[in-house]
Amino acid sequence: MTFTTLEQEAIVLNAAMGMVDDMVNHAIFCSPGEVREHTNLLPQTSDTLRQFAILLRDFLSPVTGRGQRPMPFGLPKPPQGGKATDHTTLFYLARICENPLLGSDTKNLSIQVHHFIEWLECSAFVPGVWLSSIEVEVNLTIKRIDFIRMGGDIGKHNFLRLGGQAAKLIRILGENGVTINESQAYAALPDCWDWFHTHLFAYHASTIAEFLNNIRYAIRLYVEPAARSRYRVTGMIDDYLETYTYDRPAEIKCEFAWGQYYDLLNSTRRRPNFPQFSVTQSLKNRF
């Protein structure tokens, strides 16, 4: 199948909305209550924090075709040798902001997407990281996106599927002046879970949720004008309940893309499943 650029945009936006809905909700996080500014968002349990990490890892994973198959939905490949965030859903959201088709005003969406990209690309300094299983202590400098990805993978897989993360640990420690072999890297993965997930990710979870929630509201703001202009009443039920559809653009040819486009526009008729909030600065000053 071939997809028009408008179809690609609708698919990416609806996928991003769905992923954020799965990550930032009342099942994963406790409600911020009446305090919506300078607050701290708490996970419901340690298990929901782990679920959040795994779902976030999916959001920050490359979009790829299996084997030699082309990219899904005809999406372009990210540039070779680009930033780590080029190999995430954020790359395609940023691309939409540069050439919007469904709407016209992507200013807020662009701000929110690029704020998250910049935050992920920054390095954290973590003093006194103790990897007890291999008796290594290091003052570690590590990109935020790296410890998030590693923690998500370790939380999801056992060591049989963590070869990539073992290799990444060898590289990261090497960049910090510590040389280990592959056996030591596998042995150190449980310690990495303690540091990257229980320590670093738990500290940043509410800030990450704020970034994601802001992106969700920005997508909604971008889509709402199209939803209003294309809304069409088709009938009435019991004289008070409207039946409706949305006018289908000529560029939406594929039925799957039409379903994604319709769901995306229709999502603006529902209240978001989590309120807007801002996290206290004291949870943003470290790492």
N, C-alpha and C positions, 0 to 999 in steps of 0.2 A: 504494500500500500504506500501511497504517497500522501503527504499531509501539507496543507497550506500553512503559511506562517501564523495565520489567525487560529487555525486548529491547534498548532503547536502551543501557542500562547495559552489557550483555554485549558489544554491538558496540563501544562506545567503549573498554572495558577491553581487549578482545582486539586492537583496532587499536593502542592505545597500547603494549601488550606487543610486538606485532609490529614496530612502528617502533623501539622501544628495542633489540630483538634485532638489528635491522639495523644499528644505529648503534654499539652497545657490544659488541664481540665480538673474537675473536682475529684475524680478518681485517683489521679496522680498526686495532686497537691491539696493541702488544706486551704480553705477559703481565706482570703486576706481580711474578711470581715468588713467593718466600716472604715478601717484604716487603709486607704488605697495609695497613699504617698509615703515615701521613706519607710517602707515596710520590709519584712522578711518573709518570703514565701517558703513554707515548710512542706516537705513531702509527707504523705500520709503515713508511710512506713519505710523501713529500709528496703523492702521488696519493691515498692513503687519507685523509689529512687533508682534502683537497678533497672526497672522497666524504662524509666525516663532515659537513662544512659544508653540503653540498647536501641530505643526508638530514635534518639538523637544521632546515634552512630549511623543509622540508616539514612537519615536526612543529610548527613555529612559524608555519605558514600558516593563514589563516582556513578554516573549514569552510563551504563555500557551495554553493548550487545553481547549475547552469549557466543563464545567461540569466535568464528569469523563472520558472524552475522552483523549487519549494519546497526547503527545506533537506533534505539527505539523511537518510533514516531518521526523518523527522519531528522532528529535533532542533530545539530553540529557537534563535532568533537571539540573539547576544550583545546586551547593552544598548547603545543608541546613546551615543556619547561616553564609553565606558568606557575602561579601561586597554588598552594595546596587547596584553597577554597575554590579554585577554578574547577576542581573535580568534586563538586558538590551541587546540590539543588540550587544553592545561592548563585552560582554562575549563570544559570538560566533565568533566574529572577532578575539579576542585574542586566542581562541581555534584553529582557522585556522592557525594562526601564529606559533603555537607550533607544528602542524603536517600538513604542506602544501601538497596538492596533485595536484592541478591544475598547480602550478609552483614550484619553488624551493627557490627563494630569497624573504623572507618576512621581511628582516631586517628593511626596511623603514616603512612598514606597522605596524610592531610590535612597533616601536618607537612612531609612531603617535597615535596608539590606546592606548598605555599605558600612554602617556602624557595626553591624555584626561581623562582617568580613574583616574589618580592621581589628576588631577585638580578637577574633580567632587567630589572625596572623601574627599577633604580638606574642612575645616570649615571656614566660613566667620564670622568676628566679625562686627556687625552693631550696633553702639552706638545710644542710644536715640530713639529706635523704639517706636512710640506712636500709640497705638491702641485706637483711640478716642471713638469708640462705646462702649468699656467696661472700659474706663479710666485706661488703663494699660500702663505704660512706662517701657521699659526693655532694657538693653544692651544685645543684642541678639547674641548668638553664634549658627550658623545653618550651616549644611552641604550644599554645593552648589547644589548638586543633589536634596536635599529636597526642597529648595525654587524654583528651576526650575520646579520640578514636581508639586508642589502646585500651582504655578502661571499658569502653563499650564492647569491644571484641572479647576481652578477658571475661567480662560478665556474661557473655552469651555462649562462648565456646569452651570446650576443654582443651587441653594442651595438644591434642591430635590435630586441631585446626588452627593453631596459633603460630605456625611457622613464620608467617609474615610479621607478626608482632615481636617474635624473638629476634628476627633480623633487624627490625626497627629499633629495638632496645640496644642491640650491639652498636648501631649507627649513632644513636643519641648519646650513649655513654662515651663512645669514641670522640664525639664532638665536645664532650666535657672532660676529656683527658683520661678516661678510664677504658682500659682494654679488657674485654671479656670474650670467651669463646661461646659457641652455640649451646653447649651443655649448660654453661653458667646462665646463659640468657633464659633458657627454659626454666631453670631452677628459680630464677629471680622473678618470674611472672606473678606468683602470688603476692610477693612484696610490692610489685608494681600496682597490683589491684588495691592494696591497702593505701598506697600513696596517691595514685592517680584517681581512684574512685572515692574511697572512704574519706580521704583528706581533701584533695584539690577539687574534685567534681562536686562533692557535697557542699563545699564552701561557695562554689560558683553557681549552684543549681538555680537559685532564685534569680540571679542576674541573667543566666541563659534563658530562663522562662520569660523574663521581661523582654529580651530581644525577640524571641519567637512570637510572643503575644502582640508586640508592636507591629511585627511583620503581618500577622493575621489581620489586625485592624487596618493596616495600610492597604492590603489587598482589597479588603471590603470597601474602603473609601474609593479606591480606583475603579471598582466594578459597579458600584451603586448607580452612577449616571446611566450606564448602558442598561442595567436592569430596569430602571424606571422608564427609559425611552422605548424599550422593546417589549414591555409588559402589555399584554392584550387580553382583555376579557372575552371569553368564549361562550359564557352562559351563566345561569344562576341556579342555585340549589335552594329550594324553599324560600325564594325571594329575598334572601339576605346573605347567602354565601356564594361568592364568585368562583367560577371555574376559569382558569386562565392558561395561557401559554406565553411564550416569548417569540417575537418575530425572528425567524432564522436567517442569519446573513448568508448571502450567496456563497461566501468563501468557506462556509461550514458544509462540507460535502460528505464526510465520513460519519456514519451513524454513531460510532463510539465518540468521536469528537463532539458531535451534537449533544450527546448525553452529558459529556463533561462541561460543555458550554452552558447547557441548561441548568445543571446542578450548581455551577459556579454563580450564575445570576440568581438562582433561587435561594442560595445560601444567604443573600442579603435580606431576605424576608424573615430570617430567624435571628433571635438574639444570640450573640456569641456565647459559647459555653463557659467563658471565664471573663471577669471584668478586667478593665485596664488598671494597671498598677505601676508603681515605680519602687525600686528597691533602694534601701538606705545606702548611702555612700560608704558607710563603714564596712559593708560587705563587698566593696569593689576596690579597696585600696591594696589588697595583698594578692600575690600570685598573678 
